[in-house]
Amino acid sequence: MLFPEEKKVYVFELDDVVFPKKDYLLQVYYLFANFIEFTETVPLQADLIRFMKSHLESQGEHLIFEHAQETFGFDKKYKENFERLHVNALLPLRLHLFDHIANLFSQLKAEHKNICILTKGNPLEQLNKVKFIDWGQYGDEIKIYFKDELVFRSIEPLDFLANEFAVETTAIQFVD
C-alpha cells in the first residue's frame, strides 16, 4: 500500500488527482468550437479546437476564451456560453480514472478503508465532472464533498469529514 495503513479515510481531490482535468476541458472546448462554427460558420471547429488545445498545453486555461476570441474575432457575447458549458456540458465521452488511482481504490477497498472526494472549485462544475467519470465498481461507494460549499457555510472540511466518517481527524489521509 502506498499510504499509511493506520489511516481509515482517504480523501482525494478530483482534478488531476483522480482523473486528468485536461480530458474534461478538451471536451468542453470541442463543444464550444462546435457551437461557434454552427452559429457563426467561422472559425472552423478544427481550427478553434487546435488553438484551444495548444493554449491549454502551453499557457493553461486562464484567459483561453479571451485569447481565442481575439485570435478568431468571434463576438465576446459567447463568453457566457463558454462559461455555461464548463458547468453543464453533456460530454460526448466518459472521463476515466488514472490507472494508478483505480488500482489504489482497489487496494484501499480490499483493506476496508473509506474513500471520498473533497474537491475545490465551482461546485456545479465539479458535480458535472463527477457525473461523467467512469467510477467503475466504486461509483456507489465513494462520497463526494465540495470544499467551497463547506467553506461558504463556515464549516471546517477536516472536522466535517471526521464527523461524517466517525473518526478522529488524525485518521484521515488527504491525497491532492
Secondary structure as GFF3:
##gff-version 3
##sequence-region A 1 176
A	DSSP	beta_strand	9	12	.	.	.	ID=ss1
A	DSSP	alpha_helix	21	40	.	.	.	ID=ss2
A	DSSP	alpha_helix	45	59	.	.	.	ID=ss3
A	DSSP	alpha_helix	64	72	.	.	.	ID=ss4
A	DSSP	three_ten_helix	76	78	.	.	.	ID=ss5
A	DSSP	alpha_helix	79	88	.	.	.	ID=ss6
A	DSSP	beta_strand	95	96	.	.	.	ID=ss7
A	DSSP	alpha_helix	99	110	.	.	.	ID=ss8
A	DSSP	beta_strand	114	119	.	.	.	ID=ss9
A	DSSP	alpha_helix	123	132	.	.	.	ID=ss10
A	DSSP	beta_strand	133	134	.	.	.	ID=ss11
A	DSSP	three_ten_helix	136	138	.	.	.	ID=ss12
A	DSSP	beta_strand	143	146	.	.	.	ID=ss13
A	DSSP	alpha_helix	147	152	.	.	.	ID=ss14
A	DSSP	alpha_helix	157	165	.	.	.	ID=ss15
A	DSSP	three_ten_helix	169	171	.	.	.	ID=ss16
A	DSSP	beta_strand	172	175	.	.	.	ID=ss17
###
